[in-house]
């Protein structure tokens, strides 16, 4: 029989060894203070979806997109939310990057509900704000659609103002802009304040041949991380899917997320929630890649090497297929 001291020692060791086995390798996720990745990560941690899938999630708070890219390139984090085009460019330049679809929700052109602007043609002569810069993928798609569908060169026929999403959104609210192309979270907040979508990026992508909703935003993993801990990365993909499913079916999961959303009122909360859920990827990796190839070809034609680099197509191993691991 064990002594009392031996029993206490055994009791202390069991949880510790159990935790070590359950937690598994650590996945360090870079998260922006205003990014929706923090929403999903919060659900993963609160519901224990990381340990249930054989890894431990560590959220690393980063100041902005530049900090995220630097941290990712430098190996300070294992994963960040990133753009398919940037991931493809890195891959074509020789750095192995794996892409896990995160969201199909993209930006849109927003106008006031009572605005006389009803179509792309109505943007001629108007003040149009563009979140990001001249090579923003949504802006390139919008310009191409205006040229193809309405024979309009928006860059010369409208008064264009580039800027950060918060500034562009504010200028639209103040009336300094007639329309604004901005990111989806800002679109959702604007909808709650009496604005409407003129055209969404999803509509434009379908016009260029996409067969469904395409995830141009995803989790990016460095190839060395995938090689070192493939089961943990596959577990992360499963946990991400499980968190999204919980948010889609369990209202109590949003109680975890709401404090992170800075939703000042119920309409804003509901708009953000609705758009997040609408963007959950539902298609196979094969379907995502097929449409990704189509859009990559469009982007390469529109932005050239400045946008996509020297690659003529998506890298062959860009998409991470979790079904091949675990």
ABEGO torsion letter per residue (X at the ends): XBBAAAAAAAAAAAAAAAAAAAAEBBBBBBBBAABAAAAAAAAAAAAGAAAAAGBBBBBBBBABAAAAAAAAAAGABABBBBBAAAAAAAAAAGBBBBBBBABABBBBBBBBAABABABAAAABGBBBBBBEBAABAAAAAAAAAAAAAAGBBAAAABBBBBBBAAAAAAAAAAGABABBBBBAAAAAAAAAAGBBBABBAAAAAAAAGBABBBBABBBBBBAAAAAABAAAAAAAAAAAAAAAAAAAABAAAAAAAAAAAGBABAAAAAAAAAAAAAABBABBAAAAAAAAAAAAAAAAAAAEAAAAEABABBBAAABBBAAABX
